[in-house]
Every structure is written in C-alpha cells, then in structure tokens.
Amino acid sequence: MNSRNTVDSKDIMIASLRKQLQEALQKNSAMEQEIALQENEIIRLKRIIGDHKNTSRT
C-alpha cells in the first residue's frame, strides 16, 4: 500500500469515526432529554399523590 492510499484510508477511518461520534452524541442528547421528561413526570406525580394524601386526611 503506498503512502497516498494509507492517507486516504486514514481519512476514511477518521470520517467514519466522526460520524459515529456525532450519532452517539445525538443519541445521548435525546436520552438526556427523555430522562429530564421522566424526572419531571415523577415530580408531577409525587405532587399529585402528596396533594391527594393531604386532602384525604381532612
């Protein structure tokens, strides 16, 4: 393999790795957003349960 082919091969590998990294970062971001939504839902439900417990005692 000559040096030009080696450089081309490395460039292809770098481009592929960059694409994989970008995809992983996008997936991570989507998962972080989903976690935040789930955490907000948990907080909302805890408030509802707490409100229900407080009103049922009176």
N, CA, C and O atoms as a GROMACS GRO file, in nm:
protein
  232
    1MET      N    1   0.086  -0.118   0.000
    1MET     CA    2   0.000   0.000   0.000
    1MET      C    3   0.089   0.123   0.000
    1MET      O    4   0.178   0.136   0.085
    2ASN      N    5   0.067   0.213  -0.094
    2ASN     CA    6   0.153   0.333  -0.097
    2ASN      C    7   0.103   0.436   0.003
    2ASN      O    8  -0.004   0.421   0.063
    3SER      N    9   0.181   0.541   0.021
    3SER     CA   10   0.151   0.638   0.126
    3SER      C   11   0.020   0.713   0.098
    3SER      O   12  -0.050   0.752   0.192
    4ARG      N   13  -0.012   0.734  -0.029
    4ARG     CA   14  -0.138   0.804  -0.061
    4ARG      C   15  -0.258   0.718  -0.021
    4ARG      O   16  -0.355   0.770   0.034
    5ASN      N   17  -0.252   0.590  -0.048
    5ASN     CA   18  -0.361   0.500  -0.009
    5ASN      C   19  -0.374   0.494   0.143
    5ASN      O   20  -0.485   0.486   0.197
    6THR      N   21  -0.259   0.498   0.211
    6THR     CA   22  -0.262   0.496   0.357
    6THR      C   23  -0.330   0.622   0.410
    6THR      O   24  -0.411   0.614   0.503
    7VAL      N   25  -0.298   0.736   0.353
    7VAL     CA   26  -0.360   0.862   0.395
    7VAL      C   27  -0.510   0.858   0.365
    7VAL      O   28  -0.591   0.896   0.449
    8ASP      N   29  -0.547   0.812   0.246
    8ASP     CA   30  -0.689   0.803   0.210
    8ASP      C   31  -0.762   0.709   0.306
    8ASP      O   32  -0.874   0.738   0.350
    9SER      N   33  -0.700   0.598   0.338
    9SER     CA   34  -0.760   0.501   0.428
    9SER      C   35  -0.779   0.563   0.567
    9SER      O   36  -0.884   0.544   0.630
   10LYS      N   37  -0.680   0.635   0.614
   10LYS     CA   38  -0.691   0.701   0.744
   10LYS      C   39  -0.798   0.809   0.742
   10LYS      O   40  -0.872   0.824   0.838
   11ASP      N   41  -0.807   0.885   0.632
   11ASP     CA   42  -0.910   0.988   0.620
   11ASP      C   43  -1.050   0.927   0.623
   11ASP      O   44  -1.141   0.981   0.686
   12ILE      N   45  -1.066   0.814   0.556
   12ILE     CA   46  -1.195   0.744   0.557
   12ILE      C   47  -1.228   0.697   0.698
   12ILE      O   48  -1.341   0.711   0.743
   13MET      N   49  -1.130   0.642   0.766
   13MET     CA   50  -1.150   0.594   0.903
   13MET      C   51  -1.186   0.710   0.996
   13MET      O   52  -1.277   0.697   1.078
   14ILE      N   53  -1.116   0.822   0.983
   14ILE     CA   54  -1.145   0.939   1.066
   14ILE      C   55  -1.286   0.990   1.039
   14ILE      O   56  -1.359   1.022   1.133
   15ALA      N   57  -1.326   0.997   0.912
   15ALA     CA   58  -1.460   1.043   0.878
   15ALA      C   59  -1.566   0.949   0.937
   15ALA      O   60  -1.668   0.994   0.989
   16SER      N   61  -1.540   0.821   0.930
   16SER     CA   62  -1.632   0.722   0.985
   16SER      C   63  -1.644   0.736   1.137
   16SER      O   64  -1.754   0.730   1.192
   17LEU      N   65  -1.532   0.754   1.203
   17LEU     CA   66  -1.533   0.770   1.348
   17LEU      C   67  -1.602   0.899   1.390
   17LEU      O   68  -1.672   0.902   1.490
   18ARG      N   69  -1.582   1.005   1.313
   18ARG     CA   70  -1.650   1.132   1.342
   18ARG      C   71  -1.801   1.116   1.329
   18ARG      O   72  -1.878   1.166   1.412
   19LYS      N   73  -1.843   1.044   1.225
   19LYS     CA   74  -1.986   1.020   1.205
   19LYS      C   75  -2.043   0.938   1.321
   19LYS      O   76  -2.151   0.968   1.371
   20GLN      N   77  -1.970   0.835   1.364
   20GLN     CA   78  -2.016   0.753   1.475
   20GLN      C   79  -2.024   0.835   1.604
   20GLN      O   80  -2.119   0.820   1.682
   21LEU      N   81  -1.925   0.922   1.625
   21LEU     CA   82  -1.926   1.007   1.743
   21LEU      C   83  -2.045   1.102   1.740
   21LEU      O   84  -2.112   1.119   1.841
   22GLN      N   85  -2.072   1.163   1.625
   22GLN     CA   86  -2.185   1.255   1.611
   22GLN      C   87  -2.316   1.183   1.639
   22GLN      O   88  -2.403   1.237   1.708
   23GLU      N   89  -2.331   1.062   1.587
   23GLU     CA   90  -2.452   0.984   1.611
   23GLU      C   91  -2.466   0.949   1.759
   23GLU      O   92  -2.576   0.955   1.814
   24ALA      N   93  -2.356   0.913   1.822
   24ALA     CA   94  -2.359   0.879   1.965
   24ALA      C   95  -2.395   1.002   2.049
   24ALA      O   96  -2.471   0.991   2.145
   25LEU      N   97  -2.341   1.118   2.012
   25LEU     CA   98  -2.373   1.240   2.084
   25LEU      C   99  -2.520   1.278   2.068
   25LEU      O  100  -2.583   1.323   2.164
   26GLN      N  101  -2.575   1.260   1.949
   26GLN     CA  102  -2.716   1.288   1.927
   26GLN      C  103  -2.804   1.194   2.007
   26GLN      O  104  -2.904   1.236   2.066
   27LYS      N  105  -2.768   1.067   2.009
   27LYS     CA  106  -2.844   0.968   2.086
   27LYS      C  107  -2.837   1.002   2.235
   27LYS      O  108  -2.937   0.995   2.306
   28ASN      N  109  -2.719   1.038   2.282
   28ASN     CA  110  -2.701   1.076   2.422
   28ASN      C  111  -2.787   1.198   2.457
   28ASN      O  112  -2.850   1.201   2.562
   29SER      N  113  -2.789   1.296   2.370
   29SER     CA  114  -2.870   1.415   2.393
   29SER      C  115  -3.018   1.380   2.401
   29SER      O  116  -3.089   1.430   2.487
   30ALA      N  117  -3.063   1.294   2.310
   30ALA     CA  118  -3.203   1.252   2.312
   30ALA      C  119  -3.235   1.177   2.440
   30ALA      O  120  -3.343   1.194   2.497
   31MET      N  121  -3.143   1.094   2.486
   31MET     CA  122  -3.166   1.019   2.609
   31MET      C  123  -3.168   1.112   2.731
   31MET      O  124  -3.248   1.092   2.823
   32GLU      N  125  -3.082   1.213   2.731
   32GLU     CA  126  -3.082   1.310   2.841
   32GLU      C  127  -3.214   1.386   2.844
   32GLU      O  128  -3.267   1.413   2.952
   33GLN      N  129  -3.267   1.421   2.728
   33GLN     CA  130  -3.397   1.489   2.722
   33GLN      C  131  -3.508   1.399   2.773
   33GLN      O  132  -3.597   1.444   2.845
   34GLU      N  133  -3.503   1.272   2.737
   34GLU     CA  134  -3.604   1.176   2.783
   34GLU      C  135  -3.596   1.160   2.935
   34GLU      O  136  -3.699   1.152   3.002
   35ILE      N  137  -3.477   1.153   2.989
   35ILE     CA  138  -3.460   1.142   3.134
   35ILE      C  139  -3.519   1.265   3.203
   35ILE      O  140  -3.588   1.252   3.304
   36ALA      N  141  -3.491   1.383   3.149
   36ALA     CA  142  -3.545   1.506   3.208
   36ALA      C  143  -3.698   1.504   3.206
   36ALA      O  144  -3.762   1.544   3.303
   37LEU      N  145  -3.756   1.459   3.097
   37LEU     CA  146  -3.902   1.449   3.089
   37LEU      C  147  -3.956   1.351   3.192
   37LEU      O  148  -4.057   1.377   3.257
   38GLN      N  149  -3.889   1.237   3.206
   38GLN     CA  150  -3.932   1.137   3.303
   38GLN      C  151  -3.919   1.190   3.446
   38GLN      O  152  -4.006   1.165   3.529
   39GLU      N  153  -3.812   1.262   3.473
   39GLU     CA  154  -3.794   1.319   3.607
   39GLU      C  155  -3.902   1.419   3.638
   39GLU      O  156  -3.954   1.423   3.750
   40ASN      N  157  -3.938   1.501   3.540
   40ASN     CA  158  -4.046   1.598   3.558
   40ASN      C  159  -4.179   1.528   3.583
   40ASN      O  160  -4.259   1.573   3.664
   41GLU      N  161  -4.202   1.419   3.513
   41GLU     CA  162  -4.325   1.342   3.532
   41GLU      C  163  -4.330   1.281   3.671
   41GLU      O  164  -4.435   1.279   3.735
   42ILE      N  165  -4.217   1.232   3.720
   42ILE     CA  166  -4.210   1.177   3.855
   42ILE      C  167  -4.244   1.285   3.958
   42ILE      O  168  -4.322   1.262   4.050
   43ILE      N  169  -4.186   1.402   3.941
   43ILE     CA  170  -4.214   1.514   4.032
   43ILE      C  171  -4.362   1.549   4.029
   43ILE      O  172  -4.424   1.570   4.133
   44ARG      N  173  -4.418   1.556   3.910
   44ARG     CA  174  -4.560   1.589   3.895
   44ARG      C  175  -4.648   1.485   3.966
   44ARG      O  176  -4.741   1.521   4.037
   45LEU      N  177  -4.617   1.358   3.945
   45LEU     CA  178  -4.697   1.252   4.007
   45LEU      C  179  -4.682   1.252   4.159
   45LEU      O  180  -4.778   1.227   4.230
   46LYS      N  181  -4.560   1.279   4.208
   46LYS     CA  182  -4.541   1.287   4.353
   46LYS      C  183  -4.624   1.400   4.413
   46LYS      O  184  -4.678   1.386   4.523
   47ARG      N  185  -4.632   1.511   4.341
   47ARG     CA  186  -4.714   1.623   4.389
   47ARG      C  187  -4.861   1.582   4.394
   47ARG      O  188  -4.931   1.613   4.490
   48ILE      N  189  -4.907   1.514   4.290
   48ILE     CA  190  -5.046   1.469   4.287
   48ILE      C  191  -5.073   1.374   4.403
   48ILE      O  192  -5.175   1.386   4.471
   49ILE      N  193  -4.984   1.280   4.424
   49ILE     CA  194  -5.001   1.184   4.533
   49ILE      C  195  -4.998   1.257   4.667
   49ILE      O  196  -5.080   1.230   4.755
   50GLY      N  197  -4.904   1.350   4.683
   50GLY     CA  198  -4.896   1.428   4.807
   50GLY      C  199  -5.021   1.509   4.830
   50GLY      O  200  -5.072   1.514   4.942
   51ASP      N  201  -5.072   1.574   4.726
   51ASP     CA  202  -5.195   1.652   4.738
   51ASP      C  203  -5.312   1.562   4.774
   51ASP      O  204  -5.396   1.599   4.856
   52HIS      N  205  -5.317   1.445   4.714
   52HIS     CA  206  -5.425   1.350   4.742
   52HIS      C  207  -5.420   1.303   4.887
   52HIS      O  208  -5.522   1.293   4.954
   53LYS      N  209  -5.299   1.274   4.935
   53LYS     CA  210  -5.284   1.229   5.075
   53LYS      C  211  -5.328   1.340   5.171
   53LYS      O  212  -5.394   1.314   5.271
   54ASN      N  213  -5.290   1.464   5.140
   54ASN     CA  214  -5.325   1.577   5.227
   54ASN      C  215  -5.475   1.603   5.227
   54ASN      O  216  -5.531   1.633   5.332
   55THR      N  217  -5.540   1.592   5.115
   55THR     CA  218  -5.684   1.618   5.110
   55THR      C  219  -5.765   1.503   5.164
   55THR      O  220  -5.877   1.525   5.211
   56SER      N  221  -5.715   1.383   5.159
   56SER     CA  222  -5.790   1.268   5.210
   56SER      C  223  -5.784   1.259   5.362
   56SER      O  224  -5.867   1.190   5.422
   57ARG      N  225  -5.689   1.326   5.425
   57ARG     CA  226  -5.677   1.324   5.570
   57ARG      C  227  -5.775   1.420   5.636
   57ARG      O  228  -5.812   1.402   5.752
   58THR      N  229  -5.816   1.519   5.564
   58THR     CA  230  -5.902   1.621   5.624
   58THR      C  231  -6.047   1.585   5.616
   58THR      O  232  -6.132   1.661   5.662
   0.00000   0.00000   0.00000
